[in-house]
Amino acid sequence: MSKLNKASIILPIVGALFLWIKTYIVYKTGFHIKIENWMQEFILILNPASFLLFIFGLSLFFKTEKVRNGYILFVSFLLSFIIYANVVFYRFFTDFLTLPVLFQTSNFGDLGESASAEINWWDFFFFIDVFLLLMIIKMKPKMVNFQSIKRVNRRAYFLVTAAILFLNLGLSEAERPQLLSRTFDREILVKNIGTYNYHLYDLFLQSKSSAQKAMADGSRLVDVENYVRANYVKPNEKLFGIAKGRNVIVISLESTQSFVINSKVNGQVITPYLNQLIKDSYYFDHFYHQTGQGKTADAEFLIENSLYPLNRGAVFFTHASNKYNSLATKLNENGYYTSGMHANNKSFWNRDIMYKSLGYQKFYSSNSYTITDENSVGWGMKDIPFFQQSVDLMKEMPKPFYAKMITLTNHHPFTLDESDRFIEEYTSNDKTVNRYFTTVRYEDESIKEFMIKLKQAGLYDKSIIIMYGDHYGISENHHLAMGQYLGKEITPFVHADLQKVPFIVHIPGVTDKGRGKIISKVSGQIDVRPTILHLLGIETKKDIQFGEDLFSPDHRNFTIFRDGQFVTDKYVWAANTCYSKNTEEQVDKELCRIYKENTATELNFSDEIIYGDLLRFYGDEKNKD
C-alpha cells in the first residue's frame, strides 16, 4: 500500500478506534452489564469493532477530501449521540433504547424534568473524540492526506471487517446459543453483538413486526386459544359477583413499590393511610409489576387486556390501532360508562388514540381539569387536587361507571413543594432515593383525601376501589442507596423482589371494618382484568387472556416479567440464575427449566396476538361457541 493510500486510510481507522475505545469505556461505566467469564469480556471488547470499521470504511469510496472528512465527522458525532442517548435512557430505565421508543416524540416535551435530572455537566466527554478528530484534520492534514484508495486495498479492508463480524457472531452464538431468536433481554444482545449492531437488529425487528400484521391470519389463534382455555381457572364461587352493579374505580399508583408499605424512613411512617386501608381491604403482598419500556402505559395495557406488553417500545404507540377485548370494552357491553382520568396532555403516551381502541367512552385529560401553577408540580397537576376535581366529574357520570385514574406526583425525579411535604427526605448520597419517600407520602395523603371526598359525594358505598402500583420508582442505578435503606446487598434475587407493587381491592361493606385480608399468592398485573370482572359477576371463560382470577383457589403462584424473568412460590429466575424463594440461594437451573419454557410460550403467544393484531379475527370465532 502506498504512503498516500496509507494516509488516506488512517482517518477512518482513527475515527473507528476512538469510538471503539469510547464504547467499551461506556460499557464499563455507563451500563451495568454483567460479565460472568473472560470470554464474555472479550466479546464485549470485540463487539463494536465490525460495525465501526464498516461504517467509517464507507468513506473510502468518496472521491474528495472534503466529503470524506465531513462524513467521518458526521458519523462520529451521530454514533456518539446514539451511545450517549442510550446512557441517559439507561440511567433511569436501566434499559437500552429501541426504535419504537425513539418514535414516541410526542412524549418528549413532557419528559423534560425527568430527562434533565439524568444529564450531568461532565457528559460533554461523550463527544471528546469528535473534537479530537476535528483537531487532527485541522492541525495534522499531512497525517490524513487524501488519495483515492485502490480497489484491492478496499477489498482487503472490508474482508477484515467481515472476518471480525463473523468472529464476533460465532463467539456470541457459542456463549449464548440461539442469541437472535431469544431476544427477551436487550442487555444480552448488547453484551454480545454490541450497541450499534443491536440497533440495526432492532430496525430489522421493527420491519418484521410491521410485516407480521400484514401477513397474519386467524389460524394462529387456534394454538393461542387452546393454551388459554387449558390454563383458565374458575372464579371463587363465594366472591363471584360480590360487587355486581357497583361503580369501578381503578387507581394507578405512580412508581409505587411495595417496600414502602408498613415501613418507616427517619422514624416516620411512609404510608400511614394505605397501611390502615390494607386492613380494610384484600391486599396482595406478592404482586409484581410486569411492565417493559412503556412503564405506566404498559401497566395500563396489562390491566385492560390481560396481555403482556411488548419487549420493545410501548404498545400504546406501536399498536394503538389494533383490535382489543379490553376491560373497558367488556364493561361497555355490560352497561357501564367507561372513562380514563389523567390530568395530563391527552396525547402523552398516545392515550387519545389508544383509549379509543380500548373502548373508553370518555377521556378526562388536562382539558377537563382546572390546572394552575399553584396546583402543579413536576409532571403536572398534584394528586390531591386531581382527586378532588375527579370526584366532581364522577358525580356527573352515568351510573354505574368505570373510571381508571392515573396519578402523577410520585414520578421521577420526585420533586415536591416544601408545603406538600409530610415527612423529611431520606439521608443518603442519592438525591433521587431521598426524595422518593416524600412523594410516596404525599401520594398516600392524596388517597386519604380522595376516600373522604368519595364518601362526601355519596359514591363510596356504591363503588369498588382497586389500586395498583404501575412500575418501579427506584431503578437498578440506585442500588447503593437502596441497599443502605434496606440494610442488605441488592442481589439479583433482591432486585426481583423489589419489583413487587401494591395491589389493593377495597369493597365497602365487604372488606372494611377490619374484615380485610392479606393474600400472599404470587401474582401480577396480568391477573387484574379477570379478577375485576369476576368480582362484578362477569364471566371471562371465552376471552383471550393470560391472567387468572386472583381469588380463584386454582390460581397458579407464577408471575412472568416482560424480560423473561419470573417468580414462583418456590423459585425466582433472575440474571440467568435460579434462586430458591425460601433461602435466596442459587440452586440448580434445571429446577427452573419448566417455568422458563412456560414463560417463553406465554410471552411468544402474547407477542403474536399484538404483532399480528389477531384479536380482529376472534369475534366471529367466539360467537360460534
Secondary structure as a PSIPRED ss2 file (coil, helix, strand):
# PSIPRED VFORMAT (PSIPRED V4.0)

   1 M C   1.000  0.000  0.000
   2 S C   1.000  0.000  0.000
   3 K H   0.000  1.000  0.000
   4 L H   0.000  1.000  0.000
   5 N H   0.000  1.000  0.000
   6 K H   0.000  1.000  0.000
   7 A H   0.000  1.000  0.000
   8 S H   0.000  1.000  0.000
   9 I H   0.000  1.000  0.000
  10 I H   0.000  1.000  0.000
  11 L H   0.000  1.000  0.000
  12 P H   0.000  1.000  0.000
  13 I H   0.000  1.000  0.000
  14 V H   0.000  1.000  0.000
  15 G H   0.000  1.000  0.000
  16 A H   0.000  1.000  0.000
  17 L H   0.000  1.000  0.000
  18 F H   0.000  1.000  0.000
  19 L H   0.000  1.000  0.000
  20 W H   0.000  1.000  0.000
  21 I H   0.000  1.000  0.000
  22 K H   0.000  1.000  0.000
  23 T H   0.000  1.000  0.000
  24 Y H   0.000  1.000  0.000
  25 I H   0.000  1.000  0.000
  26 V H   0.000  1.000  0.000
  27 Y H   0.000  1.000  0.000
  28 K H   0.000  1.000  0.000
  29 T H   0.000  1.000  0.000
  30 G C   1.000  0.000  0.000
  31 F C   1.000  0.000  0.000
  32 H C   1.000  0.000  0.000
  33 I C   1.000  0.000  0.000
  34 K C   1.000  0.000  0.000
  35 I C   1.000  0.000  0.000
  36 E C   1.000  0.000  0.000
  37 N C   1.000  0.000  0.000
  38 W H   0.000  1.000  0.000
  39 M H   0.000  1.000  0.000
  40 Q H   0.000  1.000  0.000
  41 E H   0.000  1.000  0.000
  42 F H   0.000  1.000  0.000
  43 I H   0.000  1.000  0.000
  44 L H   0.000  1.000  0.000
  45 I H   0.000  1.000  0.000
  46 L H   0.000  1.000  0.000
  47 N C   1.000  0.000  0.000
  48 P C   1.000  0.000  0.000
  49 A H   0.000  1.000  0.000
  50 S H   0.000  1.000  0.000
  51 F H   0.000  1.000  0.000
  52 L H   0.000  1.000  0.000
  53 L H   0.000  1.000  0.000
  54 F H   0.000  1.000  0.000
  55 I H   0.000  1.000  0.000
  56 F H   0.000  1.000  0.000
  57 G H   0.000  1.000  0.000
  58 L H   0.000  1.000  0.000
  59 S H   0.000  1.000  0.000
  60 L H   0.000  1.000  0.000
  61 F H   0.000  1.000  0.000
  62 F C   1.000  0.000  0.000
  63 K C   1.000  0.000  0.000
  64 T C   1.000  0.000  0.000
  65 E H   0.000  1.000  0.000
  66 K H   0.000  1.000  0.000
  67 V H   0.000  1.000  0.000
  68 R H   0.000  1.000  0.000
  69 N H   0.000  1.000  0.000
  70 G H   0.000  1.000  0.000
  71 Y H   0.000  1.000  0.000
  72 I H   0.000  1.000  0.000
  73 L H   0.000  1.000  0.000
  74 F H   0.000  1.000  0.000
  75 V H   0.000  1.000  0.000
  76 S H   0.000  1.000  0.000
  77 F H   0.000  1.000  0.000
  78 L H   0.000  1.000  0.000
  79 L H   0.000  1.000  0.000
  80 S H   0.000  1.000  0.000
  81 F H   0.000  1.000  0.000
  82 I H   0.000  1.000  0.000
  83 I H   0.000  1.000  0.000
  84 Y H   0.000  1.000  0.000
  85 A H   0.000  1.000  0.000
  86 N H   0.000  1.000  0.000
  87 V H   0.000  1.000  0.000
  88 V H   0.000  1.000  0.000
  89 F H   0.000  1.000  0.000
  90 Y H   0.000  1.000  0.000
  91 R H   0.000  1.000  0.000
  92 F H   0.000  1.000  0.000
  93 F H   0.000  1.000  0.000
  94 T C   1.000  0.000  0.000
  95 D C   1.000  0.000  0.000
  96 F C   1.000  0.000  0.000
  97 L C   1.000  0.000  0.000
  98 T C   1.000  0.000  0.000
  99 L H   0.000  1.000  0.000
 100 P H   0.000  1.000  0.000
 101 V H   0.000  1.000  0.000
 102 L H   0.000  1.000  0.000
 103 F C   1.000  0.000  0.000
 104 Q C   1.000  0.000  0.000
 105 T H   0.000  1.000  0.000
 106 S H   0.000  1.000  0.000
 107 N H   0.000  1.000  0.000
 108 F H   0.000  1.000  0.000
 109 G H   0.000  1.000  0.000
 110 D H   0.000  1.000  0.000
 111 L H   0.000  1.000  0.000
 112 G H   0.000  1.000  0.000
 113 E H   0.000  1.000  0.000
 114 S H   0.000  1.000  0.000
 115 A H   0.000  1.000  0.000
 116 S H   0.000  1.000  0.000
 117 A H   0.000  1.000  0.000
 118 E C   1.000  0.000  0.000
 119 I C   1.000  0.000  0.000
 120 N C   1.000  0.000  0.000
 121 W H   0.000  1.000  0.000
 122 W H   0.000  1.000  0.000
 123 D H   0.000  1.000  0.000
 124 F H   0.000  1.000  0.000
 125 F H   0.000  1.000  0.000
 126 F H   0.000  1.000  0.000
 127 F H   0.000  1.000  0.000
 128 I H   0.000  1.000  0.000
 129 D H   0.000  1.000  0.000
 130 V H   0.000  1.000  0.000
 131 F H   0.000  1.000  0.000
 132 L H   0.000  1.000  0.000
 133 L H   0.000  1.000  0.000
 134 L H   0.000  1.000  0.000
 135 M H   0.000  1.000  0.000
 136 I H   0.000  1.000  0.000
 137 I H   0.000  1.000  0.000
 138 K H   0.000  1.000  0.000
 139 M H   0.000  1.000  0.000
 140 K C   1.000  0.000  0.000
 141 P H   0.000  1.000  0.000
 142 K H   0.000  1.000  0.000
 143 M H   0.000  1.000  0.000
 144 V H   0.000  1.000  0.000
 145 N C   1.000  0.000  0.000
 146 F C   1.000  0.000  0.000
 147 Q C   1.000  0.000  0.000
 148 S C   1.000  0.000  0.000
 149 I C   1.000  0.000  0.000
 150 K C   1.000  0.000  0.000
 151 R H   0.000  1.000  0.000
 152 V H   0.000  1.000  0.000
 153 N H   0.000  1.000  0.000
 154 R H   0.000  1.000  0.000
 155 R H   0.000  1.000  0.000
 156 A H   0.000  1.000  0.000
 157 Y H   0.000  1.000  0.000
 158 F H   0.000  1.000  0.000
 159 L H   0.000  1.000  0.000
 160 V H   0.000  1.000  0.000
 161 T H   0.000  1.000  0.000
 162 A H   0.000  1.000  0.000
 163 A H   0.000  1.000  0.000
 164 I H   0.000  1.000  0.000
 165 L H   0.000  1.000  0.000
 166 F H   0.000  1.000  0.000
 167 L H   0.000  1.000  0.000
 168 N H   0.000  1.000  0.000
 169 L H   0.000  1.000  0.000
 170 G H   0.000  1.000  0.000
 171 L H   0.000  1.000  0.000
 172 S H   0.000  1.000  0.000
 173 E H   0.000  1.000  0.000
 174 A H   0.000  1.000  0.000
 175 E H   0.000  1.000  0.000
 176 R C   1.000  0.000  0.000
 177 P C   1.000  0.000  0.000
 178 Q C   1.000  0.000  0.000
 179 L H   0.000  1.000  0.000
 180 L H   0.000  1.000  0.000
 181 S H   0.000  1.000  0.000
 182 R C   1.000  0.000  0.000
 183 T C   1.000  0.000  0.000
 184 F C   1.000  0.000  0.000
 185 D C   1.000  0.000  0.000
 186 R H   0.000  1.000  0.000
 187 E H   0.000  1.000  0.000
 188 I H   0.000  1.000  0.000
 189 L H   0.000  1.000  0.000
 190 V H   0.000  1.000  0.000
 191 K H   0.000  1.000  0.000
 192 N H   0.000  1.000  0.000
 193 I H   0.000  1.000  0.000
 194 G C   1.000  0.000  0.000
 195 T H   0.000  1.000  0.000
 196 Y H   0.000  1.000  0.000
 197 N H   0.000  1.000  0.000
 198 Y H   0.000  1.000  0.000
 199 H H   0.000  1.000  0.000
 200 L H   0.000  1.000  0.000
 201 Y H   0.000  1.000  0.000
 202 D H   0.000  1.000  0.000
 203 L H   0.000  1.000  0.000
 204 F H   0.000  1.000  0.000
 205 L H   0.000  1.000  0.000
 206 Q H   0.000  1.000  0.000
 207 S H   0.000  1.000  0.000
 208 K H   0.000  1.000  0.000
 209 S H   0.000  1.000  0.000
 210 S H   0.000  1.000  0.000
 211 A H   0.000  1.000  0.000
 212 Q H   0.000  1.000  0.000
 213 K H   0.000  1.000  0.000
 214 A H   0.000  1.000  0.000
 215 M H   0.000  1.000  0.000
 216 A C   1.000  0.000  0.000
 217 D C   1.000  0.000  0.000
 218 G H   0.000  1.000  0.000
 219 S H   0.000  1.000  0.000
 220 R H   0.000  1.000  0.000
 221 L H   0.000  1.000  0.000
 222 V H   0.000  1.000  0.000
 223 D H   0.000  1.000  0.000
 224 V H   0.000  1.000  0.000
 225 E H   0.000  1.000  0.000
 226 N H   0.000  1.000  0.000
 227 Y H   0.000  1.000  0.000
 228 V H   0.000  1.000  0.000
 229 R H   0.000  1.000  0.000
 230 A H   0.000  1.000  0.000
 231 N C   1.000  0.000  0.000
 232 Y C   1.000  0.000  0.000
 233 V C   1.000  0.000  0.000
 234 K C   1.000  0.000  0.000
 235 P C   1.000  0.000  0.000
 236 N C   1.000  0.000  0.000
 237 E C   1.000  0.000  0.000
 238 K C   1.000  0.000  0.000
 239 L C   1.000  0.000  0.000
 240 F C   1.000  0.000  0.000
 241 G C   1.000  0.000  0.000
 242 I C   1.000  0.000  0.000
 243 A C   1.000  0.000  0.000
 244 K C   1.000  0.000  0.000
 245 G C   1.000  0.000  0.000
 246 R C   1.000  0.000  0.000
 247 N E   0.000  0.000  1.000
 248 V E   0.000  0.000  1.000
 249 I E   0.000  0.000  1.000
 250 V E   0.000  0.000  1.000
 251 I E   0.000  0.000  1.000
 252 S E   0.000  0.000  1.000
 253 L E   0.000  0.000  1.000
 254 E C   1.000  0.000  0.000
 255 S C   1.000  0.000  0.000
 256 T C   1.000  0.000  0.000
 257 Q C   1.000  0.000  0.000
 258 S H   0.000  1.000  0.000
 259 F H   0.000  1.000  0.000
 260 V H   0.000  1.000  0.000
 261 I C   1.000  0.000  0.000
 262 N C   1.000  0.000  0.000
 263 S C   1.000  0.000  0.000
 264 K E   0.000  0.000  1.000
 265 V E   0.000  0.000  1.000
 266 N C   1.000  0.000  0.000
 267 G C   1.000  0.000  0.000
 268 Q E   0.000  0.000  1.000
 269 V E   0.000  0.000  1.000
 270 I C   1.000  0.000  0.000
 271 T C   1.000  0.000  0.000
 272 P H   0.000  1.000  0.000
 273 Y H   0.000  1.000  0.000
 274 L H   0.000  1.000  0.000
 275 N H   0.000  1.000  0.000
 276 Q H   0.000  1.000  0.000
 277 L H   0.000  1.000  0.000
 278 I H   0.000  1.000  0.000
 279 K H   0.000  1.000  0.000
 280 D C   1.000  0.000  0.000
 281 S C   1.000  0.000  0.000
 282 Y E   0.000  0.000  1.000
 283 Y E   0.000  0.000  1.000
 284 F E   0.000  0.000  1.000
 285 D C   1.000  0.000  0.000
 286 H C   1.000  0.000  0.000
 287 F E   0.000  0.000  1.000
 288 Y E   0.000  0.000  1.000
 289 H C   1.000  0.000  0.000
 290 Q C   1.000  0.000  0.000
 291 T C   1.000  0.000  0.000
 292 G C   1.000  0.000  0.000
 293 Q C   1.000  0.000  0.000
 294 G C   1.000  0.000  0.000
 295 K C   1.000  0.000  0.000
 296 T H   0.000  1.000  0.000
 297 A H   0.000  1.000  0.000
 298 D H   0.000  1.000  0.000
 299 A H   0.000  1.000  0.000
 300 E H   0.000  1.000  0.000
 301 F H   0.000  1.000  0.000
 302 L H   0.000  1.000  0.000
 303 I H   0.000  1.000  0.000
 304 E H   0.000  1.000  0.000
 305 N H   0.000  1.000  0.000
 306 S C   1.000  0.000  0.000
 307 L C   1.000  0.000  0.000
 308 Y C   1.000  0.000  0.000
 309 P C   1.000  0.000  0.000
 310 L C   1.000  0.000  0.000
 311 N C   1.000  0.000  0.000
 312 R C   1.000  0.000  0.000
 313 G C   1.000  0.000  0.000
 314 A C   1.000  0.000  0.000
 315 V H   0.000  1.000  0.000
 316 F H   0.000  1.000  0.000
 317 F H   0.000  1.000  0.000
 318 T H   0.000  1.000  0.000
 319 H C   1.000  0.000  0.000
 320 A C   1.000  0.000  0.000
 321 S C   1.000  0.000  0.000
 322 N C   1.000  0.000  0.000
 323 K C   1.000  0.000  0.000
 324 Y C   1.000  0.000  0.000
 325 N C   1.000  0.000  0.000
 326 S C   1.000  0.000  0.000
 327 L H   0.000  1.000  0.000
 328 A H   0.000  1.000  0.000
 329 T H   0.000  1.000  0.000
 330 K H   0.000  1.000  0.000
 331 L H   0.000  1.000  0.000
 332 N H   0.000  1.000  0.000
 333 E H   0.000  1.000  0.000
 334 N C   1.000  0.000  0.000
 335 G C   1.000  0.000  0.000
 336 Y C   1.000  0.000  0.000
 337 Y E   0.000  0.000  1.000
 338 T E   0.000  0.000  1.000
 339 S E   0.000  0.000  1.000
 340 G E   0.000  0.000  1.000
 341 M E   0.000  0.000  1.000
 342 H C   1.000  0.000  0.000
 343 A C   1.000  0.000  0.000
 344 N C   1.000  0.000  0.000
 345 N C   1.000  0.000  0.000
 346 K C   1.000  0.000  0.000
 347 S C   1.000  0.000  0.000
 348 F H   0.000  1.000  0.000
 349 W H   0.000  1.000  0.000
 350 N H   0.000  1.000  0.000
 351 R H   0.000  1.000  0.000
 352 D H   0.000  1.000  0.000
 353 I H   0.000  1.000  0.000
 354 M H   0.000  1.000  0.000
 355 Y H   0.000  1.000  0.000
 356 K H   0.000  1.000  0.000
 357 S H   0.000  1.000  0.000
 358 L H   0.000  1.000  0.000
 359 G C   1.000  0.000  0.000
 360 Y C   1.000  0.000  0.000
 361 Q C   1.000  0.000  0.000
 362 K E   0.000  0.000  1.000
 363 F E   0.000  0.000  1.000
 364 Y E   0.000  0.000  1.000
 365 S C   1.000  0.000  0.000
 366 S H   0.000  1.000  0.000
 367 N H   0.000  1.000  0.000
 368 S H   0.000  1.000  0.000
 369 Y C   1.000  0.000  0.000
 370 T C   1.000  0.000  0.000
 371 I C   1.000  0.000  0.000
 372 T C   1.000  0.000  0.000
 373 D C   1.000  0.000  0.000
 374 E C   1.000  0.000  0.000
 375 N C   1.000  0.000  0.000
 376 S E   0.000  0.000  1.000
 377 V E   0.000  0.000  1.000
 378 G C   1.000  0.000  0.000
 379 W C   1.000  0.000  0.000
 380 G E   0.000  0.000  1.000
 381 M E   0.000  0.000  1.000
 382 K C   1.000  0.000  0.000
 383 D H   0.000  1.000  0.000
 384 I H   0.000  1.000  0.000
 385 P H   0.000  1.000  0.000
 386 F H   0.000  1.000  0.000
 387 F H   0.000  1.000  0.000
 388 Q H   0.000  1.000  0.000
 389 Q H   0.000  1.000  0.000
 390 S H   0.000  1.000  0.000
 391 V H   0.000  1.000  0.000
 392 D H   0.000  1.000  0.000
 393 L H   0.000  1.000  0.000
 394 M H   0.000  1.000  0.000
 395 K H   0.000  1.000  0.000
 396 E C   1.000  0.000  0.000
 397 M C   1.000  0.000  0.000
 398 P C   1.000  0.000  0.000
 399 K C   1.000  0.000  0.000
 400 P C   1.000  0.000  0.000
 401 F E   0.000  0.000  1.000
 402 Y E   0.000  0.000  1.000
 403 A E   0.000  0.000  1.000
 404 K E   0.000  0.000  1.000
 405 M E   0.000  0.000  1.000
 406 I E   0.000  0.000  1.000
 407 T C   1.000  0.000  0.000
 408 L C   1.000  0.000  0.000
 409 T C   1.000  0.000  0.000
 410 N C   1.000  0.000  0.000
 411 H C   1.000  0.000  0.000
 412 H C   1.000  0.000  0.000
 413 P C   1.000  0.000  0.000
 414 F C   1.000  0.000  0.000
 415 T C   1.000  0.000  0.000
 416 L C   1.000  0.000  0.000
 417 D C   1.000  0.000  0.000
 418 E H   0.000  1.000  0.000
 419 S H   0.000  1.000  0.000
 420 D H   0.000  1.000  0.000
 421 R C   1.000  0.000  0.000
 422 F C   1.000  0.000  0.000
 423 I C   1.000  0.000  0.000
 424 E C   1.000  0.000  0.000
 425 E C   1.000  0.000  0.000
 426 Y C   1.000  0.000  0.000
 427 T C   1.000  0.000  0.000
 428 S C   1.000  0.000  0.000
 429 N C   1.000  0.000  0.000
 430 D C   1.000  0.000  0.000
 431 K H   0.000  1.000  0.000
 432 T H   0.000  1.000  0.000
 433 V H   0.000  1.000  0.000
 434 N H   0.000  1.000  0.000
 435 R H   0.000  1.000  0.000
 436 Y H   0.000  1.000  0.000
 437 F H   0.000  1.000  0.000
 438 T H   0.000  1.000  0.000
 439 T H   0.000  1.000  0.000
 440 V H   0.000  1.000  0.000
 441 R H   0.000  1.000  0.000
 442 Y H   0.000  1.000  0.000
 443 E H   0.000  1.000  0.000
 444 D H   0.000  1.000  0.000
 445 E H   0.000  1.000  0.000
 446 S H   0.000  1.000  0.000
 447 I H   0.000  1.000  0.000
 448 K H   0.000  1.000  0.000
 449 E H   0.000  1.000  0.000
 450 F H   0.000  1.000  0.000
 451 M H   0.000  1.000  0.000
 452 I H   0.000  1.000  0.000
 453 K H   0.000  1.000  0.000
 454 L H   0.000  1.000  0.000
 455 K H   0.000  1.000  0.000
 456 Q H   0.000  1.000  0.000
 457 A C   1.000  0.000  0.000
 458 G C   1.000  0.000  0.000
 459 L C   1.000  0.000  0.000
 460 Y H   0.000  1.000  0.000
 461 D H   0.000  1.000  0.000
 462 K H   0.000  1.000  0.000
 463 S E   0.000  0.000  1.000
 464 I E   0.000  0.000  1.000
 465 I E   0.000  0.000  1.000
 466 I E   0.000  0.000  1.000
 467 M E   0.000  0.000  1.000
 468 Y E   0.000  0.000  1.000
 469 G E   0.000  0.000  1.000
 470 D C   1.000  0.000  0.000
 471 H C   1.000  0.000  0.000
 472 Y C   1.000  0.000  0.000
 473 G C   1.000  0.000  0.000
 474 I C   1.000  0.000  0.000
 475 S C   1.000  0.000  0.000
 476 E H   0.000  1.000  0.000
 477 N H   0.000  1.000  0.000
 478 H H   0.000  1.000  0.000
 479 H H   0.000  1.000  0.000
 480 L H   0.000  1.000  0.000
 481 A H   0.000  1.000  0.000
 482 M H   0.000  1.000  0.000
 483 G H   0.000  1.000  0.000
 484 Q H   0.000  1.000  0.000
 485 Y H   0.000  1.000  0.000
 486 L H   0.000  1.000  0.000
 487 G C   1.000  0.000  0.000
 488 K C   1.000  0.000  0.000
 489 E C   1.000  0.000  0.000
 490 I C   1.000  0.000  0.000
 491 T C   1.000  0.000  0.000
 492 P H   0.000  1.000  0.000
 493 F H   0.000  1.000  0.000
 494 V H   0.000  1.000  0.000
 495 H H   0.000  1.000  0.000
 496 A H   0.000  1.000  0.000
 497 D H   0.000  1.000  0.000
 498 L C   1.000  0.000  0.000
 499 Q C   1.000  0.000  0.000
 500 K E   0.000  0.000  1.000
 501 V C   1.000  0.000  0.000
 502 P C   1.000  0.000  0.000
 503 F E   0.000  0.000  1.000
 504 I E   0.000  0.000  1.000
 505 V E   0.000  0.000  1.000
 506 H E   0.000  0.000  1.000
 507 I C   1.000  0.000  0.000
 508 P C   1.000  0.000  0.000
 509 G C   1.000  0.000  0.000
 510 V C   1.000  0.000  0.000
 511 T C   1.000  0.000  0.000
 512 D C   1.000  0.000  0.000
 513 K C   1.000  0.000  0.000
 514 G C   1.000  0.000  0.000
 515 R C   1.000  0.000  0.000
 516 G C   1.000  0.000  0.000
 517 K E   0.000  0.000  1.000
 518 I E   0.000  0.000  1.000
 519 I E   0.000  0.000  1.000
 520 S C   1.000  0.000  0.000
 521 K C   1.000  0.000  0.000
 522 V C   1.000  0.000  0.000
 523 S E   0.000  0.000  1.000
 524 G E   0.000  0.000  1.000
 525 Q H   0.000  1.000  0.000
 526 I H   0.000  1.000  0.000
 527 D H   0.000  1.000  0.000
 528 V H   0.000  1.000  0.000
 529 R H   0.000  1.000  0.000
 530 P H   0.000  1.000  0.000
 531 T H   0.000  1.000  0.000
 532 I H   0.000  1.000  0.000
 533 L H   0.000  1.000  0.000
 534 H H   0.000  1.000  0.000
 535 L H   0.000  1.000  0.000
 536 L C   1.000  0.000  0.000
 537 G C   1.000  0.000  0.000
 538 I C   1.000  0.000  0.000
 539 E C   1.000  0.000  0.000
 540 T C   1.000  0.000  0.000
 541 K C   1.000  0.000  0.000
 542 K C   1.000  0.000  0.000
 543 D C   1.000  0.000  0.000
 544 I C   1.000  0.000  0.000
 545 Q C   1.000  0.000  0.000
 546 F C   1.000  0.000  0.000
 547 G C   1.000  0.000  0.000
 548 E C   1.000  0.000  0.000
 549 D C   1.000  0.000  0.000
 550 L C   1.000  0.000  0.000
 551 F C   1.000  0.000  0.000
 552 S C   1.000  0.000  0.000
 553 P C   1.000  0.000  0.000
 554 D C   1.000  0.000  0.000
 555 H C   1.000  0.000  0.000
 556 R C   1.000  0.000  0.000
 557 N C   1.000  0.000  0.000
 558 F E   0.000  0.000  1.000
 559 T E   0.000  0.000  1.000
 560 I E   0.000  0.000  1.000
 561 F C   1.000  0.000  0.000
 562 R C   1.000  0.000  0.000
 563 D C   1.000  0.000  0.000
 564 G C   1.000  0.000  0.000
 565 Q C   1.000  0.000  0.000
 566 F E   0.000  0.000  1.000
 567 V E   0.000  0.000  1.000
 568 T E   0.000  0.000  1.000
 569 D C   1.000  0.000  0.000
 570 K C   1.000  0.000  0.000
 571 Y E   0.000  0.000  1.000
 572 V E   0.000  0.000  1.000
 573 W E   0.000  0.000  1.000
 574 A E   0.000  0.000  1.000
 575 A C   1.000  0.000  0.000
 576 N C   1.000  0.000  0.000
 577 T E   0.000  0.000  1.000
 578 C E   0.000  0.000  1.000
 579 Y E   0.000  0.000  1.000
 580 S E   0.000  0.000  1.000
 581 K C   1.000  0.000  0.000
 582 N C   1.000  0.000  0.000
 583 T C   1.000  0.000  0.000
 584 E C   1.000  0.000  0.000
 585 E C   1.000  0.000  0.000
 586 Q E   0.000  0.000  1.000
 587 V C   1.000  0.000  0.000
 588 D C   1.000  0.000  0.000
 589 K H   0.000  1.000  0.000
 590 E H   0.000  1.000  0.000
 591 L H   0.000  1.000  0.000
 592 C H   0.000  1.000  0.000
 593 R H   0.000  1.000  0.000
 594 I H   0.000  1.000  0.000
 595 Y H   0.000  1.000  0.000
 596 K H   0.000  1.000  0.000
 597 E H   0.000  1.000  0.000
 598 N H   0.000  1.000  0.000
 599 T H   0.000  1.000  0.000
 600 A H   0.000  1.000  0.000
 601 T H   0.000  1.000  0.000
 602 E H   0.000  1.000  0.000
 603 L H   0.000  1.000  0.000
 604 N H   0.000  1.000  0.000
 605 F H   0.000  1.000  0.000
 606 S H   0.000  1.000  0.000
 607 D H   0.000  1.000  0.000
 608 E H   0.000  1.000  0.000
 609 I H   0.000  1.000  0.000
 610 I H   0.000  1.000  0.000
 611 Y H   0.000  1.000  0.000
 612 G H   0.000  1.000  0.000
 613 D C   1.000  0.000  0.000
 614 L H   0.000  1.000  0.000
 615 L H   0.000  1.000  0.000
 616 R H   0.000  1.000  0.000
 617 F H   0.000  1.000  0.000
 618 Y H   0.000  1.000  0.000
 619 G H   0.000  1.000  0.000
 620 D H   0.000  1.000  0.000
 621 E H   0.000  1.000  0.000
 622 K H   0.000  1.000  0.000
 623 N H   0.000  1.000  0.000
 624 K H   0.000  1.000  0.000
 625 D C   1.000  0.000  0.000
